[in-house]
Amino acid sequence: MSSSAQFHFAAEFVTFLAAASGLALVLLRGELLTRSAWGRYALGGGFFLVAAAAFLRGSLLFDSVDTELFLVARAVGLVAMAVGSLNWNAGEGERRTLWLGVSLVTVSLLVDLFQDGGLVDGTLLVGALGIGVSTLVASRRAIAARVAASAAVALLMMVLVLSLSLSAVLIKTVEDEALRRLDDRAVTEVSQIGLEPRQVVLNAGLAANVLATGTPADLRLVARTPGPNENIAKALEVISTQYTDRLPLAYITSNQVLISFQRYDTQTWQVLSRTDIVQQVLKGETDSLTTVDVAGGKAVALAVQRVRGINTTTGAQSTLGLVLAAEPLDRHYLELRARGRDLSLTLADRTGVLAQAGQQPPLAAAVKPLAARVIETNQALHDTANGRFLSLSPVTRVDNRPVLALVASETTDIVTKTRDQLFKTLFLIALGGTMLALVIAALVGDRIGSGVRRLTLATERLQQGDLAVRAEVEGEDEVGSLATAFNSMAASIEEKTSALRQAADDETRLRNRLEAVVAGMGEALVAVDASGHITDFNQAAEELIGVSAERARGKTADSVIHLTSDDGDDLSARLRRPLPRRWSVSGAVRQPDGTEVPVALSAGALRGPAAEMAGGVFVIRDLRREREVERMKTEFLSHIGHELRTPLAGILGHSEILVRKQLPPDRARVSQEEILKSGRRLERVVEMLEFFASTGAGRVRLRREPINVKSVVQDAVDRWSSKVNGDHRIARRVARGVPEVDADPRWLALSLDELLDNAVKFSPNGGKITVTATPTGNGRRTDVEITVTDQGKGMTPDEQSRAFTDFVQGDGSDTRSYGGLGLGLALVKRVADAHGGDVRLESTPGKGSKLSIVLPGAPKKRRR
């Protein structure tokens, strides 16, 4: 709202400035604009009406006058300006610029009849600039007029910039001051609420003494046989009505409300009797306690006082019961605090508004999340909503735990009034500055111009963020005073900005430290209080357990975390309450969708200042990756043993034959070829393992060179055509114009072998296998896609998602028909990544697969 008002102010101010500059030019050298006297009268009258309408409307001096009167005055002025420009004496460009400005201002008038807002002000601002530019350019032929117009424009533009800057600063200062006063009031109200329990405990003590001395026999009777007692009830009524200003009182024995008086129903008294301070006094920890709490949807100031009496048998004092006093912090209480002020007070908790008084705006939706944040962080905050300032402060229990948020709110009318008054003042200053500039600009143009230029430069540097800038202008005239005011304002802005930055830096460092601690936790962290209810639940816990922190907080740990042992026993009961000793266990956590995640859980105790049990912490570590690594290691060892044993068996078997028997040369050659074949197979396994070890450690070295793709494809097809023995038909298609690729020939050939090996193995019934090479690219570079297509069994979507994963078999069963380490396609993927390329996979179960490796093309050689 402030920014739109400032934009409207700027638009009207610029319109006033442009029209005033035109009027000055007509008065000083009217012949520069028009050749006729009636033209000068028309232009002068038009400029005057437009300037007057902009001044009166922008300064808000006549709020009660109908806006249409200003629009009519502006419209008449525009018509007069258009008529006066018919006999134009300046350049054609200046007249067109003037007509464009007049047209845009006219459009803003028409739009203003139907709506308000930025479109009207923007169109008006651009039109006024067009009028101003035309008059400034037209004044260039006369030194006096140019100095007068330039000085007036420079001075008033500087006033505009300073006005906007100053208005922003002042409005922000007023808003900050209003929020500060409202924050002080909120703190005062919270302090007053904190004093209420002290008075209540005095009244509770008074009631306990009166009951102990006035109705001892009835108290002993009720202690032995709990039940209603008319004498105690009458005594409570007398105490409440005559001594405590009708304070609600109740008499309790053994955690049971027997007699109560005033305001609350039985169910509410039962809820109040189960609060922490009642339990502590019942346990004998102290004689009296007091606090502020929320019970049964009501905010109350509670006090508990033990009632002692003489045991008729032993003569010693004993506890007969408790007096519970509950002062309601309701609308009546808040009305007493807010009476006679433009102030609203609200008490709210996480569930919503509990009580409110004063001029209440429709803020229920805004108050609830703010109150929840105040209670969660135990820190005050302020905000603005629905045209009102809001200040929220936490109200704490006796144990300093926040349970309520007090909300104080006031209207923002003071900011609006301050802004309007400021705009009025600024326009009056602008009017006086305009008149003064027109009178003395011709005489002291150089002096004023130089000072204004320095002020303008300083203002621009201030806008750009140079808070140390000062206007180096001295003098006793208006410019010197303006420079002094600017320097004072700049110093004030620099001081306040420095303080704000320091405060923001301190807050940022603290917030970053806390966020870093929480974000750095890789394990799930769950903290509980002494009763086993969850108080903290980090992001890792949300992801592991499958429950949001918002849903988990406040619930018992065993109801959120479903933990079972490795043997299937339910261990959730061990999370019900924290134990004083450390313990750990391994098992599984069951997520809401039924997924069981293996985990290791460690538990520790949290102790309070007096070494008492204050809660516990459970750290849960996800073991899925470790179990997966163990599984992969086992499978790898199984696979590598098989892959190494098979070629070794061939080598050893044929070697033993050659050693023990004298074979004919032809049979000996067969054994030698088998030994060589098995050795190469063993070498291939070792090379593959070396490659994976090198890429995993980032030490792989590629010997890149330009490679002819057609030759590589042909060599691969020739090699595999001789291997398949006619069971498969291997064809190739290489597109024309396929560029060379910049790659390592060894690893590229091995990648093609792996793709062809995969196609042959998973096409058990034979069929056609096609190797293609085509150019592809995204406009910035040309890549080459080498594709192997088969007509085999294909892959399911699950198999496709794991196809390029390390140590994954296409058939992972114990009865699989094909050997291998499960590294073939993974090697293709790593080779492509090492070359800066990619892999692609398309497959349909039962119809075959299409696997591609995409490599960047080699740079083209420049012709000399």
PyMOL commands that set and color helices and strands:
alter all, ss='L'
color gray80, all
select helices_A, chain A and resi 2-32+37-59+67-87+92-112+118-141+143-214+216-224+230-243+266-273+276-282+331-338+364-377+413-463+478-519+539-545+549-552+557-560+572-575+624-660+665-697+709-723+745-761+797-801+824-834
alter helices_A, ss='H'
color red, helices_A
select strands_A, chain A and resi 249-253+256-261+288-295+298-310+317-328+344-349+352-358+381-385+388-396+402-411+524-529+534-537+563-565+583-590+596-607+613-622+705-707+728-734+741-743+767-777+782-789+838-844+848-856
alter strands_A, ss='S'
color yellow, strands_A
deselect
rebuild
show_as cartoon
